[in-house]
Amino acid sequence: MQPTPSTISRSHGSLSSTATVDAPSQRSQAMRSQARASCRAPLSAQQQAQVVQPSPTSLVRLFESQHPGLEAVRAEARQMILAQKPLNYSRPIGQQQRAAHRLAQNPLEINKRRMILEGRVLQMDPRLSYERMRALLNDGQPGQLDSGIPYGDTFARLLADIDQRFSQPMPAGMRVSGERLQVLLDNALPRIARHLDGQAALYGEVLADCELSDEERQQVQVGFDAFQALAGRWSTGIKERILDKCQALADACLVAARGEWQATQGLPPGPMRAQQVERAQAEVERWTQVKTQFDEASAGLQRSALQDSLDNMGLDRHLHELAEQGSGLFTSARVFLAASIPQGLSATLLFVLARAYVDPELSVLDLAGQAASSGAAVGAVHETLDNFVKPSAREVLASLGAPELRKVAAAEVIPNTPLATTDGGRYRAFTDDELQASMNDVERARKGFINAQQDYHNGTLKGDGITFGSQAGAQMVRRLIELTTSINASGIAARAASSFAGGAVMSGGQALGQQHKRFEYQGRSLPTHVPQAPPAESLGTRLGTLWGKALTSVDPRQSNSREAYTSKVYSASEGMSVYHGMGVLVARVGAGTVAAKAGSVLLTGVQALGLLAPFYANKQSRDEAELDDTTRFASAMQNIRDPDREVLPHGTRPNTLARRFENGYNRFRGLEQALPQAGVELTEGLTREGVKAASRLGGSLAGASLRHTPVVPRGAAPVDVERGEG
């Protein structure tokens, strides 16, 4: 028999209670099921829990038997609780009692003492949770030793509401609703976030503003760590005990509803079938909507105020982890190798495949012919290397323990502003105006972080400076060796080695700069890049995925692929025209004197710059056009007219001397981009029109062929004897 949504719902049980049943309660239920029937009313859930769980007093006594120091801590807590109560002026009041009462009126000082006591209990047994510690400290006392931060019971209330509204079977007149769940979360999550923000601010205030010995500071920190673990359990509880179970309920009921609908398709035609089909279809649509609402609620948890609170609370620990990931000489060596080897290999193959054997064959052409032909070869080979060889080399190195760097997300180290704080130990929720002003500051900080993150990348002053310095420097060293020693530094092997060295130093230097780049914010030093985590998938799987994407990226049927190829061809042709022109000048200078040799070495560096500058400037064209939301040529013109615009990646801070230099450099890049990108758009336009014309011509030829095809008359229909024909 096909299960129905109602039967599956009933079998699902209470969403919150089923997640908290422990082993003793399960054994107790089994024993009761085997006992004889009784005339007494069955025990309630609360009574059952009392039967199988020891009383709080017995738990405290058990812990005291193992840790005798708890008795003294509880005695101090009792004195603090009594001191917080109003004085009874009908009886004599001693000086010590008055002093304790005055101390209790100082929220920051009383919270400091509370945190120290909590830390002392936690240090007795590292396995203690924050909730268990609070129970050991407060159970059996004349009151609660509390922080004064509101909304501490919101999580328990949320679980109770979920249990009441989504337990199965549903109460009469109630139906599962994703909207109702979202309303409960919208009300509860900000309250939980305010409680977490207030508690975190209180811990921070005690650690920053109160006089603490080293031992006391450690005790307060132990309590803060335990509270952070509690906050994480709350978040996990909301996801696993509420959202995941709601999603599982919706999935199961949707499967059952679809099964019922499928069963109605086999019913005989008639009014009853139509009604059953309609009801089954309505049930499928209802559970589909509920599932969508539950899925949206689950996805929204990662964007909620609760997640912001967790991010703020764990920020220092996360920054410490990031710092450990990116520090150390061995880490720097791995970062350098992960970046330098793929680029050096690519530069070597580019020279060997596109220039070593091609350039001599083109020497018979004039300067324009050499530039165009060399550019076409360099562009085609470079596009292939960029899509296949370099990524494959990176994956191999990652498997060998040298992963490349990843950009740290701005929100990862600059989280959203908290909803509440404490002043002098007193809780205070931020107003809407304060929250807006704080978020504006956060957005400005994130923009500054992203600017700092762009530093040492191609397209910025430092990034391109390293590129040009390393590549040109490698060729100048090769030329110097050629002119001052007997080593044959003009051969293919020497030129390939210099290409490898230039490419390796370029990418390795950029990676080291990115690894050590920091952004200062609110007294914290934020890393902009850290090494990637070791890959989880096998090398073969990653290479297969990579090559699949690479084949798509070089598909000539795709306009993006054609534009990437033609951009590299035109920019390489622009660079090769400078390169070959400077080559003529280098030959004229000669090497007969020391001055001539020095000039030849210098011109060799300029020659390399002339080749590289247009190529790397145009390599950024597609990304910059996407940021500008315009065409490649229009983006190049924007670089000339408005190099300081916000969407353009910057490695310098606004309104600084360094930014003015960077703006001038971006204008120069725009000039280098203008002609090649105009050629890209013209070529792409002609290609599209040619494809359209070919398509129209093919359609016309096909139509003409059909018109000239003779029509063959159909034969007479066969005689149907069964119909009495013939």
N, C-alpha and C positions, 0 to 999 in steps of 0.2 A: 504494500500500500504506500502510495506517495505521501510523505509527510506534508503537513500544512503549515503555513506561517504560525498559526496559533499554537500547534503542538510543539514546534521548534522553540517558540518564545517561552512556553511553559518549561521546557526542558533546560532553558538557558539559566534560569535561576536569578537570584538577586545580583545586580552588577557589582555592588560594593561588598556585600556580605560574603559572597563566595570567595572573594580574593583574600579574606582575612581569617578564614577557618583554619585553625592549627591542628597539629596531629593529635593532641589530647582530646580536643572536641570531637574529632572524627572517631576516635576509639570509644568515647562516651556514647556517641550516637549508635555505634554498632552494638554496644552492650545493651542499650535500652531497647533496640529492635529485637534482641533475643529474649528479653525479660517477658514475664507473663503479663497479660493485660491487667490494668489496674483501674479502679473506679475513680481515681483521682484525675483532676484535669491535667493535661500535659504541661510540662514546664515551658515557660517563655524562653526566648533566646537569651535574655539577660540572666534569668535564673540558671539556665544551662551553663552559661559562661562562668557564673559564680561557683557552680559545682566543680568544674574542671580546672579552674584557675585559683591559685592561692591568693589570699588577701594581701593588700598592699603592705600591711604591718608585717606579715610573715616574710615577704620579700625583703623588706628593710632589715629585719632581724637576720635573715640568711646572709645578706651582703655584709652586715656588721660582723657576723661571725668569721667571715673571711677577711674583712678589712676593718679592724677595730677603730681606725681613725675616722670612720664615718660618723660615729657618735658625737665627737667633738665638733665636726662640721655642722651637723644638724642642730647642735646646741647654739652655735653662732647664728645659724639661719633663724632659729626660733627667736632669739633676742632681736634680730633685725625686723622680723615680722611684727613682734609686739611693739617695737619702737615706732613703727609706721602708723599704729593706731592712735586715735585722739587720746590725750591725757585725761585721766579721771581726777578732776580737781576736788572731788568730795573726799579724797583720801590724800594723805601726805605724799609729796613727790620729792624724791631724792635728787641730788645733783647729778648723779650718774644717769638717772632716768631722763632728766631734762637734757643732758648732753646727747644722749642717744636719740632723743626725739628731734633735737635740732639737726643732728646729722641726717636723720631720715628725711628732713625737708629739703636736702640738697640732692636732686635727682642724679646728678653726675657721680657724686661721691657714693651714694647708696648703690648705684648700678656697678660702680667699680668693685665694691665689696662683694656684691652678688656674683659678679663674673669671676672673682678670685675663688669664692667658695665653689662655684660650679666647676672651675678648672681643677681644683683640688680633688673633687669627686671623680672627674674624668680621668685624672692621672692615676687613680687607684686601680683602674682596670681599663686598658686601652680599647677593650671590646665594647665598652658602654656606648650606647647611642645617646643623642641629646635628650630624647624623650625619656629614656630609662633614668638618666641622670636626674632630670627634673622630678621624676616620681620619687626617687630615693631621697631627694632633698626636701620635698614638700609634703609627702604623704604622712598623715598623722600630725601635722603641724596645725597651729591655731589659725592659719591663713596661708596665702600663697606669696612666695617671694618672687614678685613679677617685675618686669622691666618698665611697665607703663606704656608699651607700644600697643596700639589697638589692632584689632582684626586678627588676633592670634588664633581664634577658633574658626576662622573662615573655611579652612581646608576641611575640618571635620563636618562643618555644616554643609559644605558642598557635597561631600560623600553621602551624608544623610538625605539631602534633597534628591540626589541621583538615585539612591536606593529606593526612595519613596515613589519617584515618578517613573522610573524605568525598570523596576523589579517586575518579574514575571511569575504568576499571571498578573496583568495590570489591574489596578483598582477599577471598580465599575465606573463606566463613563469616561475613562482615560485611554488615550491611544499614544503610541510611540510617536514622538515629534522631534525632528531635528531642530526646528525653530525653538522649541522649548529648551532643548539642551544648549543651544547657542545663547539664549537669554540667561540661563544659569551661569554659563561661563563668563559672559560679558559682565555680570554683576560680581562674580566671585574673584576672577583673576586680578583685576585692579586692586581689590582689597588685600588679597594675598601679597601682591607686589608691594603695596604700601607697607605692610607689616615687615616684609623682608628688607625693604629699603631702610625703614626706620631702625630695625635691629642692626643692620650692617653699619649705618651711620653712627649708632650708639657705640658699637665696638670700636669703630674708627676714632671716635671722639675720646673714648677712654684711653686707647693706646697712644693717641697724639697729645692729649692735654693733661692727663693725670700723672701724678708722681707714682712711679712703679719701680720696684726693684726688679732685677733680672728674673728672679723666680716668679714674681707676680706677673710680669709681662708674659712670661711663658705660659702661665696658667690662663690668663685672659686669651692668649692666642689659641690655646688648646680648645677653649670654649667656642671661639669664633670658628675654628675648623669644624667642630662638631655641629655648629649651627648651619654652616654651609652644606654639610652632608645632609642635614635635615631638609634644607631647601631643595636639594637635588632629589631627595626621596619624594617630596611633595610633587615636584614636576613629573617624576617617573610615575607616581601614583595616579596623577590626573591622566596621563597618557595610557597607562596599562590597565588601570582599574576602571577607567571611565571610557575614554575614547576608543581604545582598542576593543573593549567588550561591546560598546555600542556598534562599532563597525562590524564586528563578528555577528552580532544579532541581526543587523540589516542584511549582511551577505547571506546568512542562512535563510532568513525569511524571504529574501528576493529569489533565491534558488527554489524554495518551496512554492512561491507564488508562480514562478515560471513553469514549474512542474504541473501545477493545477491548471494553468492556462493550456499547456500542451495536452493535458488529459481531456479538456473540453473539445479539442479538435476532432476527437474520435466519436463524439456523441452523434446520434442520429439527428437530422435536421428537424427543426420545429421551434416553437416559441420558447420552450424550456432551455433548449440549447443556446439560443440567442441571449437569454438572460444570464445563463451561467458563463458564457463567453464574455459578456459585458462586465460581470462582476469580477471574473478572473483577470481581465485586462486592467480594470480599475485597481485591483490589488497589486498587480505588477507595477503600474505607474506610481502608486503610492509608495511602495517600498523602494523603487528607483529614486524617487525624490528624497526619501528619508536617507538612503545611502549617500546621495550626493551631499546632503546637508551635513551628515556625520563626517564625510571626507573633508569637507570645507572646514568644519570645526577642528578637525585634527591638524590640517595644514595651518590653520590660523594660530595654533598654539606656539609655533616657532616665531610668529610675528607679534606675540602678545606682550603685555607689560610684564608678565611673569618671566618670560625669557629675558627681557631687558634687565630685570632685577638679578637674575642668575648671572648674566654677563657682567654686570657691574660688580657683583659680589666676588666673582672669581677672576676679575681682571688681573690683579697682581700675580696670582698664581699662574695664569695663562701667559702673562708677559715673561715670567721666570722660565716657563717651559720653552717659549720661543727663543729666549736668550740662550738657553742651554743647547737648543737645536742648532743655532747659528754660530756658536763660539768655538774656539780652539783652532790650533794650527792644523791639525789633521783634517778638520772640517773644511778649512779654507783650501787645503790641498785638493780635497775631493771636489769642491766647488769649481776650482780652477780647471781640473782635468775634465769635469763634466761639460764645461763650456768650451774649452780650448780645443780638445781633440776633434769634435765634430766639425768645428769651423776650419781648423787647420786642414783636415782631410778634404773638406769641400773646396777650400781654396786651391789645394794641390791638384785635385781632379779637374777643377775649372781651368787651370793653366794648361794641364796636359791635354785635355780633351778639346778645348776651344781655342788655344793659342799656340801651343808648342809646335804643332805640325800644320796649323792653318795659316798663321801669319806669314811664314816664308812663301807659301803658295800665292799669297795676295800681294806680294811686293811688286808684281808687274802692273797692278792697278794704280790709278791715281789716288790722291788722298781721300777724296769722297768715296770712291769705290772700296778702298781699304776699310774706312770707318764703317760703312754700311754693312759690308760682308762680315767683318770682325764682330760688329755689334749683334748681328743676327746669330752668329755662332755662340757668342758669350751669353746672350739672352736665353737661347734655347737650353744650353747646358746648365746654366745657373738655375733656371726654373725646375729642371729635373732634379738637380742636387738638393734644392730647397725642400722639395716635396718627398723625396725618397731617401737620399743618402744621409743627410743631417739628422732627420728624426730617427732613422734606424740606428745610427750610431749613438744617439742619446739613450735609446731604449736599452741597447747593449750595455752601456756604461752604468745605467741605473741598476741593471741586474748584477753588475759587478760591485755595487756599493757606492757609486758616484752619481747620485741623482742631481738633476738640475734644480735651480732655484724656482720658487713659486712666489708670486706677489701676495703679500698679506692683505686681506680685505680691510678696508678702512673701518667698517663697522666692527670688525673683529677686535680691534685695539682701541677704538673710540666708540663705545656703545652709546645707546640713547640715554638721555638724562634720567635719573631716578625720580620717582614721584613724591618722595618724602625724605626728610632729614631730621636731625636732632640739634637743638640749641641748648647748651648747658644741661644735657641729659633729658630735655623735654622734647617730645615728639612734635613735629610740625610738618603738615602736608604743604607742598608747593602750590601756589595759586596758578591759575591758567596763564596769567601774564608772565610769571616767573618761569613756568615750564616752556613757554614759547621763546622767551629770551635765552634760556639755556639751550634749547634745541637749535636756535640760530647760531649760537657759539659752537655747538657740536658740528653743524653743517660746515661752518667756516674752517674748523679744524680738520674735518675730513677732506675738504678741498686742498688745504695745505699739505696734508699727508700724501694725497695723490700726486701733487706737484713734486714733492720730495721723492716719491716713488719713481717718477719718470726719469730722474737723474741717472746718468750712466747708461741710458738706452739710446739706440740710434735715433737721430732726429733732435737730440738735445746737444748743448754745447760740450758737455763733458763726454757724453757717449760718442759723438762724432769726433771729438778731439782725440780720444783713445784710438778710434778706428783709423783716422788719417795718420796719426803719429806712428802707430805700430806698422801699418802697411807701407807707408812711405819710408819709414825708418829701416824696415827690412830690406827694401830695394836699394836704399842708399848704402847700407852696410855691404850688400852684395857687390855693388858697383865699386865701392872703395877697395874691397878685397881684390876685385878684378884688376884695378888700376895699380895697386901697390904690391901685389904678390904675384907669384908664378902660378897660382891656383887658377884653373879654368872656371871662373865664376860666371861665364856667359853661356854655359851649356844648359841643356834641358834639366839635368839633375840639380844643378845649383839654383836655377830659377825656380824649380819646383820646391826645393828646400826653403828658399826665401819666402815663397808664397805660403808654405805651411807655417813658418815662423811668424809671419805677419798676421795671418788669420788666427793662430793660436793665441798670440799675445793680445790681439784685439778683443776676442770674446772672453778670454780668461781675465784680462784686466777689467773689462766691463762687469763681469760677474763678481769679482772681488769688491769692486766699488759698490755694487748693489747689495752685497752681503753685509757690508759695514755701514751702509747708509742708515741714519737714524733721524727721527722726527721728534722734537721735544714738545711735550704737551702736558700741562698741569704737573710739572715736576717729574714726569716719567719720560724715559727714552724709548721710543717705539721703533722696533725694527720694521723696515719696509719689505724685506725679502728674507725668506728662510728656506733651507733645503726641503725639497719634497719628501714626503714619507715614502718608505720603500714600497715598490709596486706589489700589489697583492696577486695580480694575474701572472701567468707564466709568460716568458719572453715570446714564445711562438704565438700565443693568443694576442699579445699586444702588437707584434709585428704584422699579424694578419689584419687586425683592425686598422692599423696605420696605413698599410698599403692599399686597403680598400678605399680609405678616404683620399689617399694620394692619387689613385687612378681617377677618382671623381674630379679632383681639382685640376687635372690636366686634360679633361675631356674637351676637345675643341668645339663640341656642340654647345657648350655652356659659355655665355657671354663673359662671365667673370674669369674663366680660364683663358679665353682669347685676350681679354684686356690685360691680364697679368703677363702673358707672354709678350704682347706687343709693347707694353710699357717697358719691360726689360730690354727688348730689342732696341727701341728708340733711345732709351737712356744710355744703354751701352754704346750705341752708335755715337751719341753726343760725346760720351767720355772718350771713345776711341779716336774721334777726330782730334781731340786735344792731345791724346797720347801719341798718335802718329806725327802730329805737328811738332810736338816737343822732341820727338825722336830725331827729326830732321835737324833741329837746333842743336841737340846733343852731339850729333855727328859733325856738325860744323865747328863746334867748340874744340873738339879733338881732345888729346891728352898729352900734348908735347911738353908742357910745363907744369909746375906745381899749381899755379893759378888755374890753368886749364883743367887739371884734374879735380881741383876743388869745385870749379864751376860745373864740371860734368857730374860730380856727385850730387851737387845741389839741384841741378836741372833734372836728374833722375828722380829725386824726391818730388819735385814739382810735377813731373810727368805722371808719377803714380797718383798724386792728388787730383790731377786733371781727369784721370780715368775714374777714380773712385767717387769724387764729389757728386757728379750728376747721377751716378748709379744709385748711391745710397739716399740721395734726396728724393728720387722718384720711387724708391722702394717703399716709402711711407705714404705714397699718394692715395692708395685705396683706403687705408685706415683713416687718413685725414679727411677724405671725401665722405666717408661714412659718419664721422664725427660732425662734419659740417652739414650733413644731410643734403649734399649737392653732388655735382659731377666732379670728375677728376680735374678738369681744366679750371672750373670755377673755384675749386679749393686751392689750386695753385695761385690763382689771382688773389684769393683771400689772404694767402700767406704774404703776398706783396703789399696789399692795401691795409690789412689789419692783422699783423703778426701777434698782437697782444691779446687776441680774443680768448675767451675763457675755455672754449671747447678744445683748443689746440693744446696738446701736451706740453707742459713747461717743467723744466727742472730747477727753476729759480723762483724766488718769492716775488710777488707783485711790487711795483714801485721801488725797485732797487736798481743799483748800477748794473748788477749782473743781469737783471731782466732786460735792461736796455741793450746790452750786448747780445743777448739771446734774440731779441726782436730783430736786430740788424742781421743776425745770422739767418733767421727764418725768412726775412725778405730775400736774402741771397738764395736760399733754397727754393723759394717761389720762382725766382728767375730761372733757376736750373730746371724746374718742373714744367714751366709753361709750354715750351715747344714740344717736348716729348708727349705730354698729356694731351695737347691739341692733336698731335698725330694719332694718339690712341683713340680719341673720340671720333676723328675723321675716318680712321680705318674701320672702327666698329660700325659706324654708320653706313659706310660703303658695303661692308660685309652683310649687314642686315638687309639692305636694299637688294644686294645680289641674291641672297637667299630667297627673298620674296619674289624677285623677278624669275628666278629659276623655278620656284614653285608654281607661279602663274603660267610659265611656259610649259611646264610639265602637265598642268591641268588642261591647257589648250591643246597640246598634242594628243592627250588621252581622249579629249572630246572629239577631235577631228578623226582619230582612229575609229571611234565608235560610229561616227556618221558614215564613214566609207566602208564599214563592214556590211556585206550583203546579208539581208534578212532571209533566213532559211524557213520556208513555210512548214508549219507543223503538220504532221500526218493526221489522217482521220482517226478519231477516237475509236478504240477497240469496242467490239460488239459485246454488250453485257447480256449474256444468255439468261441469267437469273431474273433480269427485269423484263424478259420477253422480247428483247430486241433481236433483230436478225431473223 
